[in-house]
Structures are given as C-alpha cells and as structure tokens.
Amino acid sequence: MNPIPRQVRDPGRTDGLLLLSDITAAPDPHVHYRQLRARYGNVAPVALEPGVPAWLVMGYRELLTLVRQEHVFSRDARNWADYRSRIVPADSPLGPMMFPRDNVIGADGAEHRRLRAPLDHAVAGIDLRAMRRAVKDVCDGLIDGFAARGRADLVTEYAQAVPLLALAGQFGLHGAAGHELLAALAALFGSGTDSQAGNRSFEEILRSVRDQRTHRPGDDLTTALATHPALRTPDEVLQSMVVMISAGQETTTIWIARTLARMLTDDRFAAQLRGGRLGIDDALDAVLQDEPPMTHMPARYALADTELGGRPIAAGEVLILGLAATGTDPAVHTGTPSPGSRAHLAWSAGPHGCPARVPARLIAHTAVETVLRRLPGIHLTEDTTAISYRPSPWTRFLSQLPVRFPPNPGA
C-alpha cells in the first residue's frame, strides 16, 4: 500500500488529490471508491476544494468508530485547523455545510443531548396517519397537474415538491414561502458561489415563521420547538428548524427520485413492477445501500493526534463520512444485498444519527407508490446514465428524471 502523500501532511496542499465534488459528479462514484481503497485503504485523502484537504472514511467499521467516539472525533467545526487558521476563507462555498453553527449538528456531549431532545420530541409528536394522508393528497395534487400531458419531469415537478410541501405544512409554512425555501436550499447544498446567499435567504424565511409562531402558537413543529424548554433562545429555535427542514427536504427529494429511477430501470425491480409486485420498500432500501441521499456527510474533526483505518490522523484534521462508499465496503458487504436488507449507514449512526427516519420513509414510500399507482405504463424517456447531477460535494441530486406515460385526463 502506498504511503500517505506528503501534501496531506502539509496543511493547504492538495496537489493531485481527487476533489470530493468530482466523485459525486461521476457516472459511478463506486469506481472512485474502489480506486481510492486500492491505493489507500478505507481512509483516503481527498480535497474539499483546491487547497483544502480532508480524509474520506469509506469503511463500514471505520465509519462506526468515527461517529461513536465523540471524545476523539468532534462534530464542532471550531476544532477544524484549516478553519481556525483561515486556510478556508470566510466566504468559502463550504461554509453553509461545514462552518460552525450553534445547533445540534455542531455540538458534542451534553450540549448535543440538550439540543437533540427537542428534535426527538417534535418527531415523536407527529401524527403519522395524518401525515400519510397529507402526503398522499400532496402527491395526488401534483400528479393531477401533469397526468393529462403524458409526460413530466419527476424531479422538478414532483420529487422536489413532495417533501417540501409535506414539511412546509408541518412547520406552518404555506404558499410562496415554500418555493422560496426550495430555491435557497438548492443553493445551500450545492456549495457553489451562491451557497452563502442561499443560506441567508433560508434562515430569513424560517426566522419569519418562527416569529409568527412565537406570537401566535399553532399545532405545528415550529410551535413545538419554540415552546420546548430545552431551547433557550430564539436563535436556538431557528437553528433547530434549519436542521430539520434542510436535512429532510434535500435528502428525501433525492431518495424519492433515485428510487423511482431504480424502479424504472433496475431489472430486479422493473420485473416486479410489471408483475404487479411493486417491491417499493426493497427499492427504497437498495437506494439507501449504495446510493444514499447523502453521498458524503460533513464532518468530524480530530481532537488529538490519533489513528483510523491504519492512517495517522493529526489533531485538527477533517474527516468526511463516506456514506455511499460504506454501502459497498468489501470487508462487510459481499455480493448483492438480499431484498429488505438495511445493513447500511445511510442514516449515519451514533449520537448524531438521523432522528426522522420513520417520517422520511413514510414520505418517500407514499411518493413512489402514488406515481406507480397513478401512472401505469410509465417509462423513462432516456437512459439514466445520460442524466446529469446538480454540482455538490455532498449529494448526487438528479437534475431531471424525464418520463412518459399514457395521458390520462381523469387519472
């Protein structure tokens, strides 16, 4: 196995390292993962942007070690050496996803548990039956808008809108604010030149609804957060909203789109579709296994010199969770996973594991099932390998999913 490149040990040097965004933009990221494993093992050096190195953790066991040892690997970006030394500039597109935030994502230990409790409480209070009915109504309403046309883009006209409208209603957001929120989120997750502006717009919209609910409480998640005793300031309420909506919208959109693509193109599921045995949960789980909504999750920061996967990690270095890579780690996964397998880390693990996997699955399952029920004869108009992705180091967001189906004005 080759030694660690010298530039990885020298902060700010990333000569020759693979950019994380190049992996997510590739037709098959797993080609890159195999090449990185062959050269470095399960913990490989990559670049977040030119001049900003990181470690990509691709091993299943190594990732579990990373997320379970808060005393070694912090979630607080103030421990990131390149951030403290300003190698990463204040206006970096990485900022909205990686810079310190005073919220549950950026906290460790007791502070994390304090800020996590309101989120767990809010999710536990969701009426799942009512939510399923609401999501189904959203899905049917969207399909009504294009069923007679016989064609649609299931990303821009459907997958993006379903979780947005479902989550917006849960938080008391209605009308144009929801669509403005979607545009802001797209910029934030893209980590491009407009990411900082997108982040500001996103928070401004949520700040407005938070202030409304502070004066006029309602039966929604905003009120649940605003009235929870663990949240001490209005900004903590705002940041809790940021976490729940941003994580839920982007990832659920990707999950819906990729599962629909899988159902329509993968022989394992296309045959079930034609035979009337839809296997929706199998397809949902297959996507989580090797194409999870968060391809790469930021981040952990080493609190001291340590070791992971045989690699020396220096204090202050950043480690990225390779959630997609762990789904095909040959040390753990051998062959094709059996239907229904949930032996993946798409939800992450440890103290920061996703708290909303049940409502997320409800939204995604309902969205996929409604398309297949309402639009018999649906098929893609082009091979998914020809479909591009929105640029991002973190996600593989399908830019489009064009389909055709028999027009049905009365569908």
Stockholm file with secondary structure:
# STOCKHOLM 1.0

chainA/1-411         MNPIPRQVRDPGRTDGLLLLSDITAAPDPHVHYRQLRARYGNVAPVALEPGVPAWLVMGYRELLTLVRQEHVFSRDARNWADYRSRIVPADSPLGPMMFPRDNVIGADGAEHRRLRAPLDHAVAGIDLRAMRRAVKDVCDGLIDGFAARGRADLVTEYAQAVPLLALAGQFGLHGAAGHELLAALAALFGSGTDSQAGNRSFEEILRSVRDQRTHRPGDDLTTALATHPALRTPDEVLQSMVVMISAGQETTTIWIARTLARMLTDDRFAAQLRGGRLGIDDALDAVLQDEPPMTHMPARYALADTELGGRPIAAGEVLILGLAATGTDPAVHTGTPSPGSRAHLAWSAGPHGCPARVPARLIAHTAVETVLRRLPGIHLTEDTTAISYRPSPWTRFLSQLPVRFPPNPGA
#=GR chainA/1-411 SS CCCCCHHHHSTTCCTTCCBHHHHHHSSCHHHHHHHHHHHHCSEEEEEEETTEEEEEECCHHHHHHHHHCTTTEESCGGGCHHHHTTSSCTTCTTHHHHSCCSSGGGCCHHHHHHHHHHHHHHHHTCCHHHHHHHHHHHHHHHHHTTGGGTEEETIIIIITHHHHHHHHHHHTCCTHHHHHHHHHHHHHHHTSTTHHHHHHHHHHHHHHHHHHHHHSCCSSHHHHHHTCTTCCSHHHHHHHHHHHHHHHHHHHHHHHHHHHHHHHHCHHHHHHHHTTCCCHHHHHHHHHHHSCSCSSEEEEEESSSEEETTEEECTTCEEEECHHHHTTCTTTCCSSCCTTCCCSCTTCCGGGSCSCHHHHHHHHHHHHHHHHHHCTTCEESSCGGGCCEECCSSCCEESCCEEECCCCTTC
#=GC SS_cons         CCCCCHHHHSTTCCTTCCBHHHHHHSSCHHHHHHHHHHHHCSEEEEEEETTEEEEEECCHHHHHHHHHCTTTEESCGGGCHHHHTTSSCTTCTTHHHHSCCSSGGGCCHHHHHHHHHHHHHHHHTCCHHHHHHHHHHHHHHHHHTTGGGTEEETIIIIITHHHHHHHHHHHTCCTHHHHHHHHHHHHHHHTSTTHHHHHHHHHHHHHHHHHHHHHSCCSSHHHHHHTCTTCCSHHHHHHHHHHHHHHHHHHHHHHHHHHHHHHHHCHHHHHHHHTTCCCHHHHHHHHHHHSCSCSSEEEEEESSSEEETTEEECTTCEEEECHHHHTTCTTTCCSSCCTTCCCSCTTCCGGGSCSCHHHHHHHHHHHHHHHHHHCTTCEESSCGGGCCEECCSSCCEESCCEEECCCCTTC
//
